[in-house]
Amino acid sequence: MPQLTHLPADAPADDVFAVLARDGALILDDALPAAAVDALVAELKPYVDATPPGRDSFTGARTTRTGALVARSPRIRPLVMDPRILAQCDALLKPNCHRYHLHLAQLIRIMPGQPGQAIHRDRWAWGQHLPLAIEPQLNTIWALTDFTEANGATQVCPGSQAWPDDRVAAPEEIGRATMRKGSVLVYTGTVFHAGGANVLDDPGDGGADRWGLNITYSLGWLRQEENMYLSCPPQVAAGLEPELAALVGYAMSNYALGYYTPPLPPGEGPETVPPEYALGGAQADAEGSLGGAELLDAVRAAARKRREAAEALKPPATA
Ligand SMILES: O=C(O)CCC(=O)C(=O)O
């Protein structure tokens, strides 16, 4: 069985990225202290206990998925903004976008009796329209319990980000993201993976359940899987740190993505304002029109840089 690479949670970002680029996945050990995990579990438990299981084999009849976590769980907010993870988002996603977004935040509980999920790529959320050369997504699963082969540790095929879309993983190509509670699996949107089977006996008190906090990020010009404007509406986002609100989606992306018009009677409100306007307070900027001159300048500068780079690669003209 292939083994996933484990690095210490404080490993330099370049070392982490080198493994992520090579294998498409790795584990950062002991990224959260046990007390922080316990506090997070206590905060999430009422929501998780009340969540019904999935309705098909992919979502899992013995699996629950609990969402709207940025709004419901103040304790997950620092994880969404964890600098060790955002450094990987910068390296993986920024080459293809002006801004990346939170794609989903979901607690996945795998209970005894859940068979293994079908191996897949998360990028298939957008169908198969994106060229494979573009990596659209950086994913994490934070272990809120130990992840073991018996309780449903994520199945991962290291190196499979290079496979064609229709390649089927052989059993000997599938590794398991076994890790201690508090560790985090980091993986791309292209690596083949799936939830594992939980083959434990059910003690009836939740003690054999596997809890994984799935927090994922995607290119800012793609639609987010979890509709963040509904899971985290403006009245909630107004109370978030501005950087987190922007990550959720309350910020312009590129020059023109994300503006809106408050639907007010004639003359009673501004036109084409940036999304921060909906958050009120210091984050509102009624003067904004589309993305503003600075973003347009940035688009022009990037186009100029690309042209200059292409010209520099051209062979010199012969006389
Ligand atoms: O829970 C896991 O380990 C992975 C789940 C997964 O890949 C999915 O639901 O798309």
The ligand as an SDF file (V2000), in Angstrom:
LIG
                    3D

 10  9  0  0  0  0  0  0  0  0999 V2000
  -14.2710   12.1060    4.3190 O   0  0  0  0  0  0  0  0  0  0  0  0
  -13.3200   11.8040    3.6240 C   0  0  0  0  0  0  0  0  0  0  0  0
  -12.3290   11.2070    4.0510 O   0  0  0  0  0  0  0  0  0  0  0  0
  -13.3090   12.1840    2.1540 C   0  0  0  0  0  0  0  0  0  0  0  0
  -14.6810   12.5340    1.6440 C   0  0  0  0  0  0  0  0  0  0  0  0
  -14.6840   12.9060    0.2050 C   0  0  0  0  0  0  0  0  0  0  0  0
  -13.7420   12.7500   -0.5120 O   0  0  0  0  0  0  0  0  0  0  0  0
  -15.9060   13.4760   -0.3640 C   0  0  0  0  0  0  0  0  0  0  0  0
  -16.9760   13.3990    0.2440 O   0  0  0  0  0  0  0  0  0  0  0  0
  -15.8300   14.0280   -1.4900 O   0  0  0  0  0  0  0  0  0  0  0  0
  1  2  2  0
  2  3  1  0
  2  4  1  0
  4  5  1  0
  5  6  1  0
  6  7  2  0
  6  8  1  0
  8  9  2  0
  8 10  1  0
M  END
$$$$
